C-alpha cells in the first residue's frame, strides 16, 4: 500500500495526517476550518485519496498557520507515500468546470517544487475563510511534495466556484500523476532518478 502518516507539532499547530494514494476517496477528521474541510473532502473524493486528519491550531490568531501547515504536512505525506516513484505516471492535468468557472491544473511529481497560481480571486473571504490562504496552501503543498503545480483560471467570476474548481482540478491531476503505469518499470525520468 502506498501510504504515509506525518505529524507536525509546533507552538502554533498540531497536525496528524494519514494519506493513502490508492484509496476510495474519503476524508476522515477535520481541521476546525469549515471551508478547508470542504476543499479537502473534494481533494480526497476526486483524487481517489484516503485522507485522515486531526488538526488544531492557533485559530484565535488567524487561520494562516494552520492552513499553511496542513499544506506542508499533506505535501510531506504525498512525497513519502510515493516512495522512489518507480512506475508512476508522474504528470497529470485536468480542466474542471464549476458552473461558470473553468480551471486547469497541471502537475509534475518530478521533485522540483514550483507554484504558478493564476486565479482571479476577487472576494477577500469565502464565509470566514480568507481567500489569500488558497495560495499559501498550494505553495506549501507544492514545496513539501516537490511538485511543480500550475493552476490557471480560464473562466469564472464567483470566487467559491473558482476555488472549488481549482481543488477539483488539482485532485484529478494528482490522480493521474500518482497512478501506476504497468508499462513503466523504472523511475519516469531520463536521468534515472527523481
C-alpha positions as CSV (number, residue, x, y, z in Angstrom):
1,X,0.0,0.0,0.0
2,X,1.2,3.5,-0.9
3,X,0.5,5.2,2.4
4,X,2.2,7.7,4.8
5,X,1.5,9.2,8.1
6,X,3.0,12.5,9.1
7,X,2.8,14.5,12.3
8,X,3.7,18.2,12.8
9,X,3.8,19.7,16.2
10,X,4.8,23.4,16.6
11,X,3.9,26.1,19.1
12,X,1.2,27.2,16.6
13,X,-0.2,23.9,15.2
14,X,-0.6,20.2,16.0
15,X,-1.4,18.0,13.0
16,X,-1.6,14.3,12.3
17,X,-2.3,13.3,8.7
18,X,-2.5,9.9,7.1
19,X,-2.7,9.7,3.3
20,X,-3.4,6.6,1.1
21,X,-2.8,7.1,-2.6
22,X,-4.9,4.1,-3.7
23,X,-8.0,4.8,-1.7
24,X,-11.7,5.2,-2.1
25,X,-11.8,9.0,-1.9
26,X,-12.7,9.5,1.7
27,X,-11.8,12.2,4.2
28,X,-11.9,11.4,7.9
29,X,-11.4,14.0,10.6
30,X,-11.5,17.8,10.5
31,X,-9.2,20.8,10.6
32,X,-11.5,23.2,12.5
33,X,-11.8,25.3,9.4
34,X,-15.1,24.5,7.6
35,X,-14.2,25.8,4.1
36,X,-10.8,24.0,4.2
37,X,-12.6,20.8,5.3
38,X,-14.9,21.2,2.3
39,X,-11.9,21.6,-0.1
40,X,-10.0,18.6,1.4
41,X,-13.2,16.5,1.0
42,X,-13.2,17.4,-2.7
43,X,-9.4,16.7,-3.0
44,X,-9.9,13.2,-1.4
45,X,-13.0,12.4,-3.4
46,X,-11.8,13.5,-6.8
47,X,-8.2,12.4,-6.3
48,X,-9.2,8.9,-5.2
49,X,-7.2,9.5,-2.0
50,X,-8.0,8.3,1.5
51,X,-7.1,11.2,3.9
52,X,-7.4,11.2,7.6
53,X,-6.6,14.4,9.5
54,X,-6.7,15.7,13.0
55,X,-5.6,19.3,13.3
56,X,-5.5,22.0,15.9
57,X,-4.0,25.5,15.6
58,X,-4.0,29.0,16.9
59,X,-7.2,30.0,15.2
60,X,-7.6,32.7,17.8
61,X,-4.8,34.5,15.9
62,X,-6.0,33.6,12.4
63,X,-6.2,30.7,10.0
64,X,-2.9,31.2,8.3
65,X,-0.6,29.0,10.4
66,X,-3.0,26.0,10.3
67,X,-3.8,26.3,6.6
68,X,-0.1,26.5,5.6
69,X,1.0,23.8,8.0
70,X,-1.7,21.4,6.6
71,X,-0.4,22.1,3.1
72,X,3.1,21.2,4.4
73,X,2.0,18.0,6.1
74,X,-0.1,16.9,3.1
75,X,2.9,17.5,0.8
76,X,5.2,15.6,3.0
77,X,2.8,12.7,3.1
78,X,2.4,12.7,-0.6
79,X,6.2,12.6,-1.1
80,X,6.6,9.8,1.4
81,X,3.7,7.7,0.0
82,X,5.2,7.9,-3.5
83,X,8.5,6.4,-2.2
84,X,11.1,6.2,-5.0
85,X,8.3,7.0,-7.6
86,X,9.1,3.9,-9.6
87,X,6.4,3.2,-12.1
88,X,4.2,6.3,-11.6
89,X,2.8,8.3,-14.5
90,X,4.5,11.4,-13.0
91,X,2.5,14.0,-14.9
92,X,-1.2,14.8,-14.7
93,X,-3.6,17.5,-15.8
94,X,-7.3,18.3,-15.6
95,X,-9.5,21.1,-16.7
96,X,-12.5,21.2,-14.5
97,X,-15.7,23.3,-14.8
98,X,-17.7,24.5,-11.8
99,X,-20.7,26.4,-13.1
100,X,-19.3,29.5,-14.9
101,X,-15.7,28.8,-13.6
102,X,-13.2,26.7,-15.5
103,X,-9.8,25.9,-14.0
104,X,-6.8,24.0,-15.4
105,X,-4.4,22.2,-13.1
106,X,-1.2,20.6,-14.3
107,X,1.3,18.7,-12.1
108,X,4.7,17.2,-12.4
109,X,5.9,15.0,-9.5
110,X,9.5,15.2,-10.7
111,X,10.9,16.6,-7.4
112,X,11.3,20.2,-8.5
113,X,8.8,22.4,-6.4
114,X,7.2,25.3,-8.1
115,X,3.8,27.0,-7.9
116,X,2.2,29.2,-10.6
117,X,-1.3,30.2,-9.5
118,X,-3.2,32.4,-11.9
119,X,-6.6,32.6,-10.3
120,X,-8.6,35.8,-10.3
121,X,-9.9,35.6,-6.7
122,X,-11.9,38.8,-6.3
123,X,-13.5,38.3,-2.9
124,X,-11.3,38.6,0.2
125,X,-13.3,35.9,2.0
126,X,-15.5,32.9,1.5
127,X,-17.5,32.8,4.6
128,X,-14.9,33.4,7.3
129,X,-12.1,31.8,5.2
130,X,-9.5,34.4,3.9
131,X,-9.1,33.6,0.2
132,X,-5.4,34.6,0.2
133,X,-4.8,31.4,2.1
134,X,-5.6,29.3,-1.1
135,X,-2.2,30.3,-2.5
136,X,-0.5,29.7,0.9
137,X,-1.9,26.2,1.0
138,X,-1.0,25.4,-2.6
139,X,2.6,26.8,-2.2
140,X,3.1,24.8,1.0
141,X,1.8,21.6,-0.7
142,X,3.9,22.0,-3.8
143,X,7.1,22.8,-1.9
144,X,6.8,20.0,0.6
145,X,5.8,17.4,-2.1
146,X,8.5,18.5,-4.5
147,X,5.7,19.1,-7.1
148,X,5.5,21.5,-10.0
149,X,1.9,22.8,-9.8
150,X,0.2,25.2,-12.3
151,X,-3.3,26.4,-11.7
152,X,-4.8,28.6,-14.4
153,X,-8.3,30.1,-14.4
154,X,-9.8,30.1,-17.9
155,X,-13.2,31.4,-16.9
156,X,-15.2,32.4,-13.9
157,X,-16.5,35.2,-11.6
158,X,-17.7,33.5,-8.5
159,X,-14.9,33.1,-6.0
160,X,-16.2,30.0,-4.4
161,X,-16.7,28.3,-7.8
162,X,-13.1,29.3,-8.9
163,X,-11.5,27.9,-5.7
164,X,-13.6,24.8,-5.8
165,X,-12.8,24.1,-9.5
166,X,-9.1,24.6,-8.6
167,X,-9.2,22.0,-5.8
168,X,-11.1,19.5,-8.0
169,X,-8.7,20.1,-10.9
170,X,-5.7,19.5,-8.6
171,X,-7.3,16.3,-7.3
172,X,-7.9,14.9,-10.8
173,X,-4.4,15.9,-12.0
174,X,-2.9,14.2,-8.9
175,X,-5.0,11.1,-9.5
176,X,-3.4,10.8,-13.0
177,X,0.2,11.6,-11.8
178,X,0.3,9.2,-8.9
179,X,-1.2,6.3,-10.9
180,X,1.0,3.3,-11.6
181,X,1.7,2.7,-15.3
182,X,2.2,-1.1,-15.9
183,X,4.5,-0.3,-18.8
184,X,6.9,1.7,-16.7
185,X,9.2,-0.4,-14.6
186,X,11.7,2.3,-13.6
187,X,11.6,5.9,-12.4
188,X,9.8,8.0,-15.1
189,X,12.9,10.2,-15.9
190,X,15.7,10.0,-18.5
191,X,18.0,10.8,-15.6
192,X,17.1,7.6,-13.8
193,X,16.2,9.4,-10.6
194,X,13.5,11.8,-9.4
